[in-house]
Structure formats: C-alpha cells, structure tokens
Amino acid sequence: MSLTRRDFARRSAATGAGVALAGSVGALATAPNALASTDTETDNDGTTDSTTEGGADRHSGVGYGPLVPDPDGILALPAGFKYRVITYSGRTKLESGEYTPSNHDGTATFAGPRGATLLVNNHELKGPRANWQYPVPLAEGLVYDPAASGGCTVVEVRRDGQVAEWVGIAGTSTNCAGGSTPWGTWLTCEENSDKAGVNGMTKDHGYVFEVDPIDRRANRDPKPLKFFGRYDHEAVVIDPRRGHAYLTEDASNPNGLFFRWTPPKGFEYGPRKFRELADDAGVLQAPKCFDSGGKFVDDLSRATKIGTVYGVDWVDVPDRDAKTVAVRKQFGTGEITRARKLEGMWWGDGGAYIVSSYARAESPGAAHDGQVWFYDPKRRTLTLKVLLGVNPDPSVDGAFDGPDNITVSPYGGIILAEDGEGVSHLFGATDSGRTYPIARNDLNVGTEEEPDYAEFCGVTFSPDGKTLYANIQKPGILLAITGPWKRQKRG
C-alpha cells in the first residue's frame, strides 16, 4: 500500500515532523567552525594538558582523545590504540602466490571456523587489466569477465594472528561498496555500467554479485544478480524482517537514486538462493519523497535542518537492465527523488543508514559536505541524521567532510570513513550527535609539495566488536585497529 502525501501530512501533524525520530543514532549538525572543542586530557606520562583536536568533540568524555602521529607514517590513532597491517597491495601475497590486489574498498566481517575472522574485501579497479599493476587474479572458475580488473578477495585472520587471502570473485569492474546478508554472505557492487565492447569489456557490467566467505565452491561460475538492476551500484543492505533489499547509486547528470527491491512472493532467503531467481524477479523501485505539507521533494539536498523527515513512496523502474536508457534517466521531472553521491549503507536499529557524500551546484538544494539519512521501513520515512557543512579548507586537520562508507558501532553511534578533500579520517558520531576522530591517514601517496592522502573505506567491526577494520584505498592497505573501546556517552 502506498503512503500518500495526505497520510504523511496527517501523521506529521500528530507526531511533529521535523523532529528527529527515535533511534540509537541521534541528530548531528556540524559546521567547520564548530567541530573542535577544548577539554582536559591526561597524557601517557600522567600529566594533564588542555588540548584541542581538529574534528573532535570531547565534551563529557566523548571520543578517545587527540590523535597521535604515527612514526611509521601510516595511521594516527588516539593514545592506547594500535594498528596492524593485515594486507598490503604489492607486498602481501595470496595463497596462490600473486600479490594482494590494489584499491581496497568496501568490506564486511564474518565469523570463521575455529575462532577466525573472515573479511570479504572489494577492489575498486576499473577498466582493462593492463591499466593496473595488481589486478584481482583470474582464479579458475571464479571469473565473470576476463577483461575486467576488479573483484573481491577473502581474508582470513586466524586466532594465532596468521593471515591467509584468496580470490572470492574476479573479472568484475569497479567493486566499490556492497553489503553483508543475514545469512552470512557478501554482496559486492559494481560501480561501473560499461556494456560489452566498451573499454575492452567482453560482458555487460553494472551488477551485484554474491560472494560466500566460507564455502569457496559456492562462488564458482559467478552470476550477476540482474534483478537488482544495472547501474553504477554503490552499496546494498537487506531488511532481515521484511526481505527488501535497499541499494544506492553513485551517479550524476542527473543525480543518482536510492532503490528498493521487493522479492517475489514466497521467496525464501539463504545461501545461493539468489542464483535461482530470474533476471526480472521481484520489483525494483525508486523513491518519491514529500515533506510534511505534501510537497514533492526533488532532491535530498533540499534538506537543510537536522531532523528533517520526508515521507517515501515507491515508483517502479521501467527497464531495470537499462537496455537503451540508464535507469536514473528513465524518470521525468517530478517523478522521483534524487541525491548526489549516494554512497555507503548499513542496516541497524531496524532501518537503513544511507550516506550522501556532498552536494554542490549540480544539485538543486543547498551545498553540503555530507549527509546521513535513516530510512525507517515501518514508517516509510527518511530522516536526516547527519549534516556536515561545507569545509572551507580541507587541507587543515580541523573538520570532517565527504563521508563515504559507514558502520553502526557496537559502542554507540556510527563510524564514518572520509572520502573528501585533503586530510582523511575515520570519525565517530555519538547518539546525541557529537563527533570525534578515531584515525587519520598519515600515508602521503603524493609528494611533499602536493601531498595526497587517499580515502578511508571498508570500515567495519569484527564479529566480537573488539577490532575495527578499515582500508586505505591507495595503494591498498587493510588495517586492524584495537584499543580501549568504550561505550560513547550521549554527551
């Protein structure tokens, strides 16, 4: 049943739209001149110092204190925390002998055998294999398109610290984010929709594929899940209760879409079950949003206040495989709601957290350097939880911008990976909306005159919540962060 504008307006009048909905992640409004705070900290030597860390808000003990520069020039962390390099492109090797592929991106963790942690790691490699020094190896039986460079590796971190890595899928393109499933598999998303014959590709791209981290045989003969549509996929989450899949598209001209896929009636989820579905199975839809007054909202950049609530209706996608026209271009003015740089997603608190990295002149609303929305499937609403103001000087370590991958923290709030300009961080936001830094990328892959600090991505906790994993995309490093994690106060 559709949620009509009249229904939403009536509900808003009763509940007070514009006030953040209840949930474990509260409203967060930040601007570059309001990110830093001064508080009293105790140093390792027991002395007390009053410090201000850019991007941190340590009121009432929020966060973990200032970041300590890394003498090895890789990762700055708060005092008491440490990191370990798990894989490093061009240095560590797969079981088969090839070097770890480059351009790490989205990641999820799974409980492995004998207490091991398994990670499925995307490698965002676009175009022909000759373009890259370390593409994903074409492992026999695991290749979709032998011309493509990308794919996934599976990383096993054993209880004794030993690490093994192998190919999960190869021959895919621009594997960006993705999402884990309730049955313990990984959905890897191609953020590239080249058709066969374009850029040397031999098959159409722009699909989602399923990778099983435990059963290697299940990954043989990769099959694109065409029912999710063909477009520049970013991320996906599964509603474990209702069965819907939600997906984001990272695109512009025009801006991309947030999708919902409804499975066919009677479909039962589980390992390899997606392979049994027809290419046109289920229904793929795009959102049509409206405010509390019933007015249509053309783009999520229109929201300029934390707690903004939009009602959502869903519109069928005419041609999900985009045979002649890109999916996002199949809708006319006033038919659907768009957003710029729709990126990471994470399922938590009974709904989907969705990141929009930034908006500028190409978007009809206000410019911003990051939004996080929460979609409540029960209420069919989108609520703005995070809004980052435009960062006036990204080269200064004093503000956060360009959030990308996201995870819900077992210690409260969310953790975001920056893919912005200048300095790059992992940062947290508490339930009440206070921000704090967790890590800074100190690895300069540019020059001294023109430094370049690659994006963070693949942020995710281990199944036991003790280790935070994250990637530095270039050159491609998977890191494990441990330390005195604690429940974050609301502040």
N, C-alpha and C positions, 0 to 999 in steps of 0.2 A: 504494500500500500504506500502511495506517495505521501510525503509530508508536505502539505500545501502551504503556501505563504500565509494563508489565513490561520491554519493550525499553529504555525510557528509564532505569528504575531500574538495570538491569543495566549499561547504558552509563555511567551516573553513577558506579557503584561502581568501574568500571575507570578512569575518567578524572578523577574527583574533582569532582563538581558543586559549585557554589558558588564556584568559582574562575573569574575572568573568562576567557572564551575568547580565543584569539589573534586579533589583528586590528590594524588600524592605529590604532584609537581605543581607548585603554585605559580602565580604570575611573576614574570621577570621583565622589568623595563630597565634597560641600560643605555647610557649615552657615554661617549668617550670621556666627558669631563666628570663623570660620576662613577667611574669604575674603581678608582683607588680609594682605600681607606687607611687610616693610621691606627695602629693598635699596639699593645705591648706584647712583645715576643721574648721568649727565653732562648738564647743561643746554646749551641752544643757545649760551650765551656761553662754554662751555668749563669753567665751574665745576662742582664736584661737590657734590651735595646728596643727603641721605638722605631719601627720600620714601616715603610710603605712599599708594597709590591704592586707593580702595574697590573691591572686587571683583577686584583684581589679585593675581596670584601671580607675582612676577618672580624667583623663585629660579633661579639658574643661567641668567639671561638670558632667561627665558620672557616672551613678550609684547613690547610695544613701548614700555613706559614709561607715565607718567601722562598723562591726557587734559588737553589744553589748551583752556580755554573759548573758544568761538567769538565774536569781537566782533560778528559778524552775527547771533548768536543762533539758529543752526540746528543745527550739528553740531560737537561737541567731538571732537578727534582727537589722537593722540599727536604729538609734535614730529616734523616731517619729512613728515607726511602732509597731503594736501589733498583737498578735495572739489569737485565741480562739480554744479550743479543741471541735470539733463537735462530733466525735465518738471515742471511745477508747475500743479496744478489751478487753473483760473480765470485763469492768466497766459499759459502757453504754449498754442499752438494746433495743431490737427490740419491735415493737408494740405487738408481740406475746409473749413476756416475756423472750425470750432467750437472752443471751449476744451477743453483736456485734461480728461477726466472726473476726478472726485474718488475718494477712498477707495481708493488703491492697495493692492494686497495681493500675492499670490504672483507670482513672476517667474522666468523662465529665460532664458538667453542662447544664441544660435546664431551660427555663423559665417555672415556675409552675403557678398554679392558685393563684389568689389574691396576686400577687407580690412575691410569694415564689420562692426559687431557689431549683431545683431538681438536685441531683447528682446520677449517677449510679457508684457504686464503686466495682471494681473487688476484689476478694480474691484469692490470688495465693496459693492454698492449693492442694498439690499433694498426690495421693495415697489414701489408705483406711481411713475411717473416724476415726478409732481408733488411728491413728497417731497424731491427733490434739485435743487439749483441747477445741477449739472453732471453729468447722467447720461450714459451712453455714447450717442452719437448713433445714430439709427436709420438706418444706412447701407443703401442699397438693395441687396437680395439677401443681406444678412448678418444678418437679423433672425429670431430664433426666436419670441419673444412680444413684440409691440409694446407691451404694457402694462408690461413689466419694465424696470428701470433699469440693470442691470448689463451686464457683458460684458468684453471684452479689447481693448486697443489694442496695436498692434505699433509698436515704437520702433526706428528705425534711427539708430545713431551711426556716422557716416562717419569715415574716416581723417583728414579735414581738420577734424574737430570739428563739422561741420554735423549737425543733428538733424532727422529727419522722423518724423511719427507719423500713424498711420491706424487705422481700426477693423478689428479682426480678427473679432469677433463681437459682436452686440448682442441685446438682448431676453432676456437671461438674468438670473438672480437670485442675488445674494449670492455672486459669484465670489470664493472665498476663496483657497485654495492651489491645488494641481494638481500637475503633474509633466511633465517632458520625456520624449520617447520616444527609443529608439535610432536611429530613422530621421529625427529632426530636426523633430518637431512638438511642440506643447504640448497637454496635456490639462487643460482648465480645469474646475474642480469647483464645482457649486452647493451652497453650504451652507444650503440652504433647500428644503423639500419641500412648499411650498404647492401645492395642486391647483387646477385651473381653477375659477374662481369665488371663490377665496379671495384677499383683499387686492387685488381687481381683476384678478387674473391671468386670461388667456384660454387658457393651456395649463398642463399639469402641469409642476412643477419638481422638482428634486432629482436632476439627472442630471449626467453628464460629457459634455463636447463636445471635439472635436479642432480645433485651430487651427494652420494652416500659416503660419509666419512669412515664407516666401519666395514660395510660389505663392498669390497672392491669390485666384485663381479657385477653388482647392480649398476655400475657406471659404464659398462661396455655398451657399444653402439649408441652413442648419445642421441637423444631425441629432443628436438625443440618442442617446448610446450606452447604450441601456436595459439591455443585458446586464450592465452594471456595477452595476445596482440603482438604486432610487430612495430616497434618504435624504439626510440632511444631510452631504454629502460634504465632506471637507477636503482630502486630498492623495492622490496616486497615484504609484506607481513601476512600472516594467516590468523584469522579470528578463530581461536580454538573452540569456541562455543557455537558460533553460527555458521562457520565454514567458509565465509567470504575470504577472498584474497584482496588486499589493497596494494596498489602499485603506484610508483611515481615515475614521471618522465622529465628528464633534464633536457629542455629544448627551448629555443627562442625563435622569434619571427615566424609565427606567433609563439607566445609563451606556452610552456608545457602544461600537462594535465595530471590530475590525481585520479586514479581509476579504481573501480570496484569490480571484481569478478565474482559472480554467483554461480556455484557449481550446479550441475544438472540434478534434478530431483532424484533422491535415492543414492547419490554418490557417497561412498564411504572412503574417507581418507586413510592413507597408510603408505608405507614404502612401496615404490614402483606403481602405485595406483594411478598417478598422473599419466603414465605411459599408456594406460588402457583407454584414455579419453580421445574422442575425435578432435580434429583440429578446430572445429567450431563448437565444441562443447561449452555449455554454460552460457552466461550472458556477461559481456563486458560493457561497462558503463562509465561515463564521465560525470562529474558533479555540476550541479546548477545551484548556486548559493544565493541566499537572500537574507536581508537584515531583519531586525525585529519589526520594522514597519512594512515588511513585504516587498521592499525594493530589491531588484535584481543586482547582484554584485558580479561585475565582470572579471575582476582580478583580485587576488588576495592581498596585493599591495595597497588596496583601498583601506585596509585596517591600520589605524594609527594609534590605537589605545589597547593596552593590555586588558584582557577580559572581554574583548570583542567576541561576540557569539553570532555565528551565521547558521541558519538552517540549511540543510542539504537535501536536495532531490537528486535523482539519478537518471541520466539520459543515455539510451542505448547508443553504442558505437555502430555506425552503419557498416563499415568494412574493416574489421579488426586486423586483417593481414595487409592492409594498405597496398592493395594491388596496383592502384594508379595514383592515389592521393594519400599523403601522410595522414595518420589518424587524427592528429590535432587540427588539421586543415579541413576536416570533413564537416566541421560545425560552423554555422554562420554567426553573425553578431547577435548577442543576446541569448544564445542557446546554452552556453556552458561557461564555467568559471575557470580561469587560468591562473598560473603563477610562474614567476621567474625562478629558474634554478631550483626546481624541486629535487631534493637530494635524499639523505638518509631517512630511514624509518625504523621504529622499534615498537613492538607490541608490549604494552604494560598498563596496569591499572584499568583493564577492561576496554582498552581502546588503542588507537594507533597514534604515536607521536610522529610528526611529519616536519621535515626541515625545508625551508626556503632560504637559500644562502644569501641572497641580496636582491635588491631591485634598484634600477636606475631609470634613465629617461625612456627606455623601451617599454616600461610598464606604466599603465595609466594612473596608478596611485602614487603614494609618497615613496621617496628613496629610503632605503634602509640597508643595513649590513647584516641582516639575519632575522628570521622569524622561526619560531617553533609552534606548530599547531597541534591540537589534540582532537582527534575525531572520536566521538562517542557514538558507537553504532546503535546503542539502545535509544538515545535521544535524537540521533541523526543530526548532530550539530558539530561544527568546527569551532574551537575556542582558541584564541591567540594566547599562548602561554609565555612566549619569549619574544622580545623585540629589541634588537640591537641598533642603536643609532649609527649614522654614517661616521666612520672612523676618519678623522681629518688627517692623521699621519700614521699610516700602518707601519712605518719603519721604526716607530718608537714602541718600546715594550710597555705599553700602558693601556691598551684597550683590546677587546676581542672583536673579531669580525669574520664574516664568511664561514659560519658553521656548516658542517657537511655531515659526516657520519655521526650517529647518536646511539647511546645506550642508556637504559634505565639502571641506576646504581642500586645495588643491594644495601647501600648505606644511606639511601635517601636522595631524592632529586634525580637529575640527569647528568650525563657527561657528554660533552660535545668535542668533536675534532675539528680544528680550524683548517679551512682551505681558503684563506684570504690573501691579502697582500702583506708583504713584509714579514714580521715575526709570526711564528706559527706555534700554537699552544694546543694542549688538551686542557679544557677547563670544565668546572662543575657549576651547576646552579642548584641551590637548595630548594626545598619545598616552598619556602617563603620568597624565593627569588634572588637570593644573594649569590654573587658569582665569586669564584676563587680559582686560581691556577693550580693545575696538577703537574704539568710538564711543559717544557719549552724545547723546541727543536734547536739544538746548538750546532747542527751539522751544516756547514756552509758548502753547498754544491755549486756555488758561483765563484766569484773572485773577490779579492779584498776590496777592490774598487766598486764592484757591483755584486754584493752578496745576494745569495738566493737560498732561502730556507724552504724546503719542499713541504707539502701539506702533510698533516696527520690524517690517518684514516684507519678503518678497521678496529675501532675502539670497542672492546668487549671484555667482560669479566669471565674468569674461569668458572666452571660449574659450582665450585665450592666458595666462590666470592673472594678468594684470598689474593688472586693475581689479576691485574689489569693488563690485557694485551692491547697493543696498538702498533700500527705500521707508520713508518716514514716512507712515503711513496717513492722518492728518488734518493738514492739508487735502488731502494727496495730493501727495507730492514724490518723484520718482525721483532718486537721488543716485549719483554715480560717485566712488569713493574710490580714490586712488592714493598710493603712497608706497614706502618701503623694506621691502617684504615680505621675509621671510626664513623659512627652514626653522625650525620650532619644535623646540627640544630637548625630550627626554622629561622633563628636569628632575631 
